[in-house]
Structures are given as structure tokens and as C-alpha cells.
């Protein structure tokens, strides 16, 4: 029998965060088309997991301190309905042994099912992006197979701060600066308000030995340089609390972006008209809206009709047909042609 650790502040903080995140998770429904959570189809033909006390949730467990602390908290807060998924990327020597050790720790915590997914990492987008794509694909597959209502991810406040800082350095807009969402589809990030030092302490307090990923200290990775060099310098020069301030910035931007997206969705439904090979929006209405809304309306029109995501540069070029019109011809974008005709912006599939 596993001995329960004494309740320390670090353990209490992680449990409290997980408890709040688990609130409101809907049980999976088995339909002819697969497993779904609410209106979001997850797909597959697995039988919904969990117990009478609630739906099954899976922890994405690497064996590192953040995910291990998360797994321990989930095992306590969702006893009998929490499992784990360990993804072996195969990128480091001994990765299979690391995955097996994480699975052993998950079982010792009482998590079930415990699933190990071995993936093949491609090269598209660079090593970090390719590994991330492979990992999320494996997590989604595990959720489908076991009928899980949610997958819990171990991102912390420090991860959020690093994401915002990287977005600032790249000149990204609100979509990037708002950081990671606490809830995104089946994925939940309970620890976004918890510092990395707290998860490490929670593991120590619970007598859990986390794995130290050598990639997390490799300066070849931009995020590692931000973590090991940039943020400490900012803390030294500007005073403590920089990470928390960056996380607060992300939260405020998420609220603002969410409101603007909501208004844009309502407005585009009212303004959009079906065109011969696409849709159109009235120039006068676009011109009367602030730039932030105008550009969202343009992106929504293209995304909704053609499933194409415009970059900021592309969006601004289309917006010039409204704000800087001097008779210029159509703009050709990947998969989309945009022209100004009879007072309307017309979006058509590219020939």
C-alpha cells in the first residue's frame, strides 16, 4: 500500500490547482461517430473510461518534476478515474527506460490506465515543433482509445512567462502573447498559476524522484536560453516578480483577445454575404470598425470559408483594400484571392 505524504504547502497548492481544473469536466458520451466531450468530437471507438465518481482524465507524464507533481495531485483529487500517458519520443539514448520508469511511478501513485506511446518524430517546423506535434498526436490518440474526457498537461507559470517573453521577442501579436490557455479542447493546464519551484518541492515532499531532461538545460534550445539566462537577468535587473507579471500580462491579453474575437464573430455573421465562389464583406462596415476588429473580420472570413490562416502581413495587405484604396487589383494569397468590387471585399478560392 502506498503511504500518503504529509500535506505540505507545495502539495496543497498543486492539489488545489488540479481540483479547480477538474471542476466542470463533462463525462464522455459514446456515439456512433466515436467518443465526444460535450460538442467536441474526439473520435475513435473506445469505451468511455472513468467511474461512478466522474469521467476518466489522463495526465501527460514525462517523469519530470512538473508532470510528476501533477500526476500525484491528480491521483489524489481524481482517485479511481485518473490515468497517465507517457510519450517516448525516442530522441535520446535510454528514452525507453525513462518512459518505463515514469510508467512505474504512475502505477505506484495508483493511476490507471497507464499508457506508453512510442512516436516517430519528423522534421517539419524544426525539432521542437516536430516533437510537439508527435506528442500531441499521441496524447489525442490515447484519449480516444480510452474514452478520456480530458488530458492534463504540466505547464507551469514559468512556462507561461517564457512563452510570453518569446512572443515579445518575435514581435508576435496577442494570439501569441496571450500565452497558453488553461483549457483548450480536451487539454487542461492546471498548473499555469503554479511556479516550477513549487512542483519541484511537491515532488520532494512526496518522496518522488523526478527525471531531469537534459534538453531542459541545453542552450541550443531558445526556450532554455530564456529560462536559464534571460529571465534571471530580468529578475536581477528589474526585481523579483517578472515571471508573475508576464503571466498576468498573458491573462489580460487572453481576456481582451477573447472579447474582440467574440465581437468579430458576431459582426462577421451579420456582414458576410455569399459570393459566386466565396464570400464578401462590405467595405464601409470594415472601414468603420477599429483596426483590431477589422483585421479579425478579415481573418475570420478567410479562416471560416477557406480554412486558411492569414499572417499579420497578409492581413494588413488585405486591409489596405479598405484603408488605402487607389484602384489596386486583386491580392493573391495561398488558396485565396481578395478583390474590391462595388464597395465590397470579395474573397474567392484561388484558381
C-alpha positions as CSV (number, residue, x, y, z in Angstrom):
1,X,0.0,0.0,0.0
2,X,1.3,3.5,-0.9
3,X,1.8,5.7,2.1
4,X,0.2,9.1,1.6
5,X,2.6,12.0,2.0
6,X,2.0,14.6,4.7
7,X,0.2,17.7,3.4
8,X,2.7,20.4,2.8
9,X,2.1,23.8,1.3
10,X,3.5,22.7,-2.1
11,X,1.4,19.6,-2.2
12,X,-1.6,21.5,-1.1
13,X,-1.1,24.1,-3.9
14,X,-0.8,21.5,-6.6
15,X,-3.8,19.6,-5.4
16,X,-5.9,22.8,-5.2
17,X,-4.9,23.7,-8.7
18,X,-5.9,20.3,-10.0
19,X,-9.2,20.3,-8.1
20,X,-10.1,23.6,-9.7
21,X,-9.2,22.4,-13.2
22,X,-11.2,19.2,-12.8
23,X,-14.3,21.1,-12.0
24,X,-16.8,21.1,-14.8
25,X,-15.3,18.3,-16.9
26,X,-18.2,16.6,-18.6
27,X,-18.4,12.8,-18.9
28,X,-17.6,11.4,-22.4
29,X,-20.5,10.2,-24.4
30,X,-20.2,7.2,-26.7
31,X,-21.9,7.8,-30.0
32,X,-21.9,6.1,-33.4
33,X,-19.2,8.5,-34.5
34,X,-16.9,7.9,-31.6
35,X,-16.2,9.4,-28.2
36,X,-17.1,13.0,-27.6
37,X,-17.0,15.5,-24.8
38,X,-19.9,17.9,-25.0
39,X,-19.9,19.2,-28.6
40,X,-16.3,18.4,-29.2
41,X,-15.8,15.2,-31.1
42,X,-12.7,13.2,-30.0
43,X,-13.3,10.3,-32.4
44,X,-12.5,6.6,-32.2
45,X,-14.5,3.7,-30.9
46,X,-13.2,3.3,-27.4
47,X,-15.4,2.8,-24.4
48,X,-15.7,5.8,-22.2
49,X,-13.5,5.4,-19.1
50,X,-13.8,6.6,-15.5
51,X,-16.0,5.5,-12.7
52,X,-19.3,6.4,-11.0
53,X,-17.4,9.3,-9.4
54,X,-16.6,11.0,-12.6
55,X,-15.1,10.7,-16.1
56,X,-11.6,9.5,-16.8
57,X,-8.8,12.0,-17.1
58,X,-5.3,11.3,-18.3
59,X,-2.1,13.0,-17.1
60,X,0.6,13.6,-19.8
61,X,3.5,12.3,-17.8
62,X,7.2,12.8,-18.8
63,X,8.6,11.9,-15.4
64,X,9.9,15.5,-14.9
65,X,9.0,17.4,-11.7
66,X,6.1,19.4,-13.2
67,X,4.2,16.4,-14.7
68,X,5.1,14.1,-11.8
69,X,3.7,16.6,-9.2
70,X,0.7,16.9,-11.5
71,X,0.3,13.2,-11.6
72,X,0.5,12.9,-7.8
73,X,-2.1,15.6,-7.4
74,X,-4.5,14.1,-10.0
75,X,-4.1,10.6,-8.3
76,X,-5.4,12.2,-5.1
77,X,-8.0,14.6,-6.5
78,X,-9.4,12.1,-9.1
79,X,-8.8,8.8,-7.3
80,X,-10.1,5.9,-9.4
81,X,-10.6,8.0,-12.5
82,X,-7.1,9.3,-13.4
83,X,-4.6,7.6,-15.7
84,X,-1.4,8.6,-17.3
85,X,0.1,8.8,-20.8
86,X,3.8,8.6,-21.3
87,X,5.2,9.6,-24.7
88,X,8.5,8.2,-25.7
89,X,9.9,10.5,-28.4
90,X,12.9,8.2,-29.0
91,X,15.2,11.3,-29.3
92,X,17.6,10.4,-26.5
93,X,19.6,7.4,-25.6
94,X,17.7,5.4,-22.9
95,X,14.4,7.1,-23.6
96,X,12.5,3.8,-23.4
97,X,13.9,3.3,-19.9
98,X,12.9,6.8,-18.9
99,X,9.4,6.1,-20.2
100,X,9.2,2.7,-18.3
101,X,10.3,4.5,-15.1
102,X,7.6,7.1,-15.5
103,X,5.0,4.4,-16.1
104,X,6.2,2.6,-12.9
105,X,5.8,5.8,-10.9
106,X,2.3,6.4,-12.3
107,X,1.2,2.9,-11.3
108,X,2.7,3.4,-7.8
109,X,0.6,6.5,-7.5
110,X,-2.5,4.5,-8.3
111,X,-3.1,5.9,-11.8
112,X,-4.8,3.6,-14.3
113,X,-4.7,3.1,-17.1
114,X,-1.0,3.8,-17.7
115,X,-0.2,4.0,-21.4
116,X,3.2,4.3,-23.0
117,X,3.2,5.7,-26.6
118,X,6.3,5.4,-28.7
119,X,6.3,8.0,-31.5
120,X,8.4,8.8,-34.6
121,X,9.4,12.5,-34.7
122,X,9.6,14.1,-38.1
123,X,11.4,17.3,-39.1
124,X,8.7,19.7,-40.1
125,X,8.9,23.0,-38.4
126,X,12.2,22.2,-36.6
127,X,13.0,19.7,-33.8
128,X,10.9,21.3,-31.1
129,X,7.8,21.8,-33.2
130,X,8.1,18.3,-34.7
131,X,8.4,16.7,-31.2
132,X,5.4,18.7,-30.0
133,X,3.3,17.7,-33.0
134,X,4.1,14.0,-32.4
135,X,3.5,14.3,-28.7
136,X,0.0,15.9,-29.0
137,X,-1.0,13.4,-31.7
138,X,-0.1,10.5,-29.3
139,X,-2.0,12.2,-26.4
140,X,-5.1,12.7,-28.5
141,X,-4.9,9.1,-29.7
142,X,-4.7,7.8,-26.1
143,X,-7.7,9.9,-25.1
144,X,-9.7,8.4,-28.0
145,X,-8.6,4.9,-27.2
146,X,-9.6,5.1,-23.5
147,X,-12.5,7.5,-23.7
148,X,-10.8,10.1,-21.6
149,X,-12.7,13.4,-21.0
150,X,-9.5,15.4,-20.6
151,X,-5.8,15.3,-20.8
152,X,-3.9,17.2,-18.1
153,X,-0.7,19.0,-19.1
154,X,2.1,20.0,-16.7
155,X,2.8,23.6,-18.0
156,X,3.6,25.9,-15.1
157,X,3.6,29.7,-14.6
158,X,7.3,29.7,-15.6
159,X,6.4,28.1,-18.9
160,X,3.7,30.7,-19.4
161,X,6.2,33.5,-18.7
162,X,8.7,32.0,-21.1
163,X,6.0,31.8,-23.8
164,X,5.1,35.4,-23.4
165,X,8.7,36.5,-23.5
166,X,9.4,34.5,-26.6
167,X,6.3,36.1,-28.2
168,X,7.6,39.6,-27.4
169,X,11.0,38.8,-28.8
170,X,9.5,37.6,-32.1
171,X,7.1,40.6,-32.4
172,X,4.1,38.4,-32.1
173,X,0.6,39.7,-31.7
174,X,-2.0,39.0,-29.0
175,X,-2.6,35.5,-30.3
176,X,0.9,34.5,-29.1
177,X,1.3,37.0,-26.2
178,X,-1.8,35.6,-24.5
179,X,0.2,32.5,-23.9
180,X,-1.2,29.1,-23.3
181,X,-4.9,28.6,-22.5
182,X,-5.9,26.9,-19.2
183,X,-8.4,24.9,-21.2
184,X,-8.1,24.1,-24.9
185,X,-10.4,21.4,-26.2
186,X,-9.6,18.2,-24.3
187,X,-6.4,19.7,-22.9
188,X,-6.2,21.3,-19.5
189,X,-3.3,23.0,-17.8
190,X,-4.0,23.1,-14.1
191,X,-0.6,24.4,-13.0
192,X,-0.4,27.7,-15.0
193,X,-0.7,29.6,-11.7
194,X,2.0,27.4,-10.0
195,X,5.7,28.2,-10.1
196,X,8.2,25.5,-11.2
197,X,9.9,25.7,-7.8
198,X,6.6,24.6,-6.2
199,X,6.2,21.5,-8.3
200,X,9.8,20.5,-7.5
201,X,9.1,21.0,-3.8
202,X,5.9,19.0,-4.1
203,X,7.9,16.1,-5.5
204,X,10.4,16.3,-2.7
205,X,7.7,16.5,-0.1
206,X,6.0,13.4,-1.6
207,X,9.3,11.4,-1.8
208,X,9.0,11.3,-5.6
209,X,12.2,11.3,-7.7
210,X,11.7,13.2,-10.9
211,X,13.6,12.7,-14.1
212,X,15.8,15.5,-15.3
213,X,15.5,16.0,-19.0
214,X,18.9,17.0,-20.4
215,X,17.2,19.0,-23.1
216,X,15.9,21.3,-20.4
217,X,19.4,22.6,-19.8
218,X,20.7,22.5,-23.4
219,X,21.4,26.1,-24.6
220,X,20.9,25.0,-28.2
221,X,17.1,25.5,-27.5
222,X,15.8,29.1,-27.4
223,X,13.4,28.4,-24.6
224,X,16.3,27.1,-22.5
225,X,18.2,30.3,-23.0
226,X,15.2,32.3,-22.0
227,X,14.8,30.1,-18.9
228,X,18.5,30.0,-17.8
229,X,19.7,33.4,-18.9
230,X,17.1,35.9,-19.9
231,X,14.6,35.6,-17.1
232,X,17.2,35.5,-14.4
233,X,18.8,38.7,-15.8
234,X,15.4,40.4,-15.8
235,X,14.7,39.3,-12.2
236,X,18.2,40.7,-11.2
237,X,17.8,44.0,-13.0
238,X,14.1,44.7,-12.6
239,X,13.5,42.9,-9.3
240,X,11.5,39.8,-8.4
241,X,8.1,39.0,-9.8
242,X,8.9,39.3,-13.5
243,X,7.6,35.8,-14.3
244,X,4.3,36.5,-12.4
245,X,4.0,39.9,-14.3
246,X,4.4,38.2,-17.6
247,X,1.8,35.6,-16.7
248,X,-0.6,38.4,-15.6
249,X,0.0,40.1,-19.0
250,X,-0.9,36.8,-20.7
251,X,-4.1,36.6,-18.7
252,X,-5.2,40.1,-19.5
253,X,-4.4,39.6,-23.2
254,X,-6.5,36.4,-23.2
255,X,-9.4,38.3,-21.8
256,X,-9.1,41.2,-24.4
257,X,-8.5,38.8,-27.3
258,X,-11.5,36.7,-26.3
259,X,-13.7,39.8,-26.2
260,X,-12.5,41.0,-29.6
261,X,-12.9,37.6,-31.1
262,X,-16.4,37.3,-29.7
263,X,-17.4,40.7,-31.2
264,X,-15.8,39.8,-34.5
265,X,-17.7,36.5,-34.8
266,X,-21.0,38.3,-34.2
267,X,-20.2,41.0,-36.7
268,X,-19.0,38.8,-39.5
269,X,-22.1,36.7,-39.3
270,X,-24.2,39.9,-39.9
271,X,-22.0,41.3,-42.6
272,X,-20.9,38.3,-44.7
273,X,-22.8,37.6,-47.9
274,X,-22.3,34.6,-50.2
275,X,-20.4,35.4,-53.3
276,X,-20.1,33.4,-56.5
277,X,-17.1,31.4,-55.3
278,X,-16.7,32.5,-51.7
279,X,-18.0,35.3,-49.5
280,X,-17.9,39.1,-49.4
281,X,-17.8,41.8,-46.7
282,X,-18.9,45.5,-47.1
283,X,-16.0,47.9,-47.3
284,X,-17.9,50.7,-45.4
285,X,-18.5,48.4,-42.4
286,X,-14.9,47.3,-42.4
287,X,-13.7,50.9,-42.6
288,X,-16.0,52.0,-39.7
289,X,-14.5,49.4,-37.3
290,X,-11.3,49.8,-35.3
291,X,-8.2,48.2,-36.9
292,X,-8.2,45.3,-34.3
293,X,-11.8,44.3,-35.2
294,X,-11.3,45.0,-39.0
295,X,-8.3,42.6,-39.1
296,X,-10.1,40.0,-37.2
297,X,-13.1,40.2,-39.5
298,X,-10.7,39.6,-42.5
299,X,-9.0,36.7,-40.8
300,X,-12.3,35.1,-39.8
301,X,-13.7,35.4,-43.3
302,X,-10.7,33.6,-44.8
303,X,-10.4,31.0,-42.0
304,X,-14.1,30.2,-41.9
305,X,-14.6,30.0,-45.7
306,X,-11.3,28.6,-46.9
307,X,-9.7,27.2,-43.8
308,X,-6.6,29.3,-44.4
309,X,-4.8,31.2,-41.5
310,X,-3.5,34.6,-42.6
311,X,-0.3,36.0,-41.2
312,X,-0.4,39.6,-39.9
313,X,1.5,40.8,-43.0
314,X,-1.1,39.2,-45.3
315,X,-4.0,40.5,-43.2
316,X,-2.6,44.1,-43.4
317,X,-2.2,43.8,-47.1
318,X,-5.9,42.8,-47.5
319,X,-6.9,45.6,-45.1
320,X,-5.2,48.2,-47.5
321,X,-8.0,47.4,-49.9
322,X,-10.2,49.2,-47.3
323,X,-7.9,51.8,-45.8
324,X,-5.6,52.7,-48.7
325,X,-7.7,52.1,-51.8
326,X,-6.5,53.6,-55.0
327,X,-7.8,51.2,-57.6
328,X,-5.3,48.4,-57.0
329,X,-6.1,44.9,-58.3
330,X,-6.7,41.6,-56.5
331,X,-4.4,40.2,-53.9
332,X,-3.4,36.6,-54.3
333,X,-2.9,34.7,-51.1
334,X,-2.3,31.0,-50.5
335,X,-5.6,29.4,-51.7
336,X,-7.5,32.7,-51.7
337,X,-7.9,35.8,-54.0
338,X,-9.2,39.0,-52.5
339,X,-10.6,41.9,-54.6
340,X,-12.6,45.1,-54.1
341,X,-15.7,45.2,-56.2
342,X,-18.7,47.5,-56.0
343,X,-18.0,48.5,-52.4
344,X,-17.3,45.0,-51.1
345,X,-14.3,42.9,-50.4
346,X,-14.8,39.7,-52.3
347,X,-13.0,36.5,-51.0
348,X,-12.8,33.7,-53.6
349,X,-10.9,30.5,-53.9
350,X,-7.7,30.9,-55.9
351,X,-7.9,29.3,-59.3
